[in-house]
Amino acid sequence: MEETILFRKTWDPENEFSLNRDEISHLKALRIYSEKKLVRVLNGNGLEWIYEVDANTNRGILKESKTHSKQNGISGIATAIPKGNRLEWLLQKGTELGLTHFYFLNFEQSDRKDFNLERAQKITEEAAAQSKRIFLPEVFAPVSLKDFLKTYQEEHDSYFLMDPKGESKLKPEYFRNSIWIIGPEGGFRTKETDLLKEKKVLSVRAGDSILRIETAGVFAASMFRYFTC
């Protein structure tokens, strides 16, 4: 029997399950709407309900409920916003590779500052469903570097800056429960580099070439996956 994943963050299993219009279109695109199937409904935070849905119908019967345990730790990036559809690409690939947190930052030289949080969360849901992730990554609306460090450094101990002129080389331990900061393509202003030094954020070299924002993000996500699997 075919199987598919849908995310519904506020789903109440006391309600009758019914596929909505977008979900029906999605299943038709996958060519499984006309077949009997199992639909795994996830809330993105560890709860799962499995429904059996007959061919060419939108109503399902609850067959099983599950609770998944979330592993502790964070695999996150705090990054400038890439231009155009490169933001969508970063969210997709970062989710597929297992990032747990996407923090977006507005730097003084950021080329792009517009951001649609609802759209970004929708992209991660679609990527998580495609890659069969149970837990959704958290996505945060943009703030300044100063506000980010003030708010989140109290919660997380390990921060690293990806910098071609960094003072340290890559080490496996840098990708265990940490957040990597990725700057704008226009570079940091003096005020920002002074702030990073003041907060004792270690700068790390990932080779000598200059990476685009989304390339650096996917590189960090790949390293998290490699060193934590």
C-alpha positions in Angstrom: 0.0 0.0 0.0 1.3 3.4 -1.0 2.3 5.8 1.9 2.6 9.6 2.0 3.3 12.2 4.7 1.3 15.4 5.5 2.1 18.0 8.1 -0.7 19.5 10.2 0.8 21.4 13.1 -2.4 21.8 15.1 -4.1 18.6 14.1 -6.7 17.2 16.6 -7.3 13.4 16.1 -10.7 13.8 17.6 -11.7 15.5 14.4 -12.7 13.5 11.3 -9.8 13.3 8.9 -10.4 14.7 5.4 -7.9 15.7 2.7 -8.1 19.3 1.7 -7.9 20.6 -1.9 -4.1 21.2 -1.9 -3.5 17.7 -0.4 -5.7 16.1 -3.0 -3.8 17.9 -5.8 -0.5 16.8 -4.2 -1.6 13.1 -4.1 -2.8 13.3 -7.7 0.6 14.7 -8.8 2.2 11.7 -7.1 -0.3 9.5 -8.9 -1.5 7.8 -5.7 -4.9 9.5 -5.2 -6.5 6.8 -7.3 -5.0 4.1 -5.1 -5.7 2.9 -1.5 -3.0 4.5 0.7 -1.7 5.2 4.2 -1.5 8.9 5.1 0.8 9.7 7.9 -0.3 13.0 9.5 2.5 14.6 11.5 2.4 17.7 13.7 6.1 18.3 13.2 6.8 18.0 17.0 6.7 14.2 17.5 3.1 13.2 17.2 1.9 11.0 14.3 -1.5 9.6 13.2 -1.8 7.1 10.5 -5.0 7.0 8.4 -6.1 4.6 5.7 -7.6 6.4 2.8 -9.5 4.5 0.0 -8.9 5.2 -3.7 -10.4 8.4 -5.0 -11.8 9.5 -1.7 -10.8 12.3 0.7 -11.8 10.7 4.0 -9.6 8.4 6.1 -9.9 6.0 9.0 -7.5 6.3 11.9 -5.4 3.1 12.1 -2.6 4.0 14.5 -1.1 6.8 16.7 2.5 7.2 17.5 4.7 9.5 19.6 8.3 10.0 18.5 11.1 11.1 20.9 13.0 14.1 19.8 16.8 14.0 20.0 18.4 16.7 22.0 20.8 19.1 20.3 20.8 21.7 17.6 22.1 21.8 14.0 21.5 25.3 13.0 22.5 28.2 10.7 22.1 31.9 11.3 22.3 33.4 7.8 21.8 36.4 5.7 18.8 36.1 3.3 19.8 34.8 -0.2 18.5 36.6 -3.2 15.6 35.4 -5.3 14.7 31.7 -5.4 18.0 30.8 -3.7 16.2 31.3 -0.4 13.7 28.6 -1.3 16.6 26.3 -2.4 18.5 26.8 0.9 15.3 26.0 2.9 14.7 22.9 0.9 18.2 21.5 0.9 18.8 22.4 4.5 15.7 20.7 5.6 16.5 17.6 3.6 19.9 17.4 5.1 18.5 17.7 8.6 19.0 21.2 9.9 17.0 21.8 13.0 17.0 25.6 13.0 17.0 28.3 10.4 17.8 31.8 11.9 17.7 34.7 9.3 19.7 37.9 9.9 19.6 41.4 8.5 23.1 42.7 8.3 24.0 46.3 7.5 25.1 45.3 4.0 22.4 42.7 3.3 21.2 42.9 -0.3 17.8 41.4 0.7 15.7 42.1 3.7 12.2 41.1 2.7 11.1 37.8 4.2 7.8 35.8 4.3 7.9 33.6 7.4 4.7 31.7 6.5 6.0 30.9 3.0 9.4 29.8 4.4 7.7 27.5 6.9 5.5 26.0 4.1 8.7 25.3 2.1 10.3 23.4 5.0 7.1 21.4 5.5 7.1 20.3 1.8 10.8 19.4 2.0 10.3 17.5 5.3 7.4 15.5 3.8 9.4 14.7 0.7 12.4 13.5 2.7 10.2 11.8 5.3 11.4 13.8 8.3 9.3 13.5 11.4 10.3 16.7 13.1 10.0 20.1 11.3 12.9 22.5 11.6 12.2 25.8 13.3 12.3 28.9 11.1 12.8 32.4 12.6 12.0 35.8 11.1 15.0 38.1 10.4 16.6 40.1 13.2 19.8 42.1 13.4 23.0 40.3 14.3 23.1 42.2 17.6 19.5 41.2 18.5 20.2 37.6 17.5 23.3 37.2 19.7 21.6 39.0 22.6 18.5 36.7 22.4 20.0 33.3 21.6 23.5 33.2 23.0 22.0 32.7 26.4 20.3 29.6 25.2 23.1 28.0 23.1 26.8 27.7 23.9 28.4 27.0 20.6 28.5 29.6 17.8 30.9 29.6 14.9 31.4 32.1 12.1 32.1 30.8 8.6 34.9 33.0 7.3 37.5 32.4 4.5 39.9 34.4 6.7 39.0 32.5 9.9 41.4 31.9 12.7 40.6 28.2 13.0 40.3 25.2 10.7 37.3 23.0 10.6 36.9 20.4 13.4 34.3 17.7 13.9 33.4 19.0 17.3 32.3 22.3 15.8 29.3 20.5 14.3 27.9 19.0 17.5 25.1 21.1 19.0 26.0 24.4 17.4 24.9 27.3 15.2 26.9 28.5 12.2 26.7 32.2 11.3 26.9 33.0 7.6 27.3 36.7 6.6 26.0 38.7 3.7 27.6 38.6 0.2 28.5 42.3 0.7 30.6 41.3 3.7 30.5 42.5 7.4 30.7 46.1 8.5 33.3 46.9 11.2 30.6 47.3 13.8 29.5 43.7 13.1 33.0 42.2 13.2 33.7 44.0 16.4 30.4 42.6 17.9 31.4 39.0 16.9 34.8 39.4 18.5 33.2 40.9 21.6 30.9 37.9 21.9 33.8 35.6 21.3 32.4 33.9 18.2 35.2 31.8 16.7 35.7 32.4 13.0 36.5 29.2 11.0 37.9 28.6 7.5 36.0 26.3 5.2 38.5 26.6 2.4 39.9 29.7 0.7 37.1 30.4 -1.8 34.2 32.7 -1.2 30.9 30.8 -1.0 27.5 32.2 -1.7 25.1 32.4 1.2 23.1 29.3 0.2 26.2 27.3 -0.7 27.7 28.0 2.7 24.4 27.0 4.3 24.2 23.7 2.5 27.9 23.1 3.3 27.2 23.6 7.0 24.2 21.3 6.8 26.3 18.6 5.1 28.9 18.8 7.8 26.3 18.5 10.5 24.9 15.4 8.8 28.3 13.9 8.3 29.6 14.4 11.8 26.4 13.5 13.7 25.2 10.5 11.8 
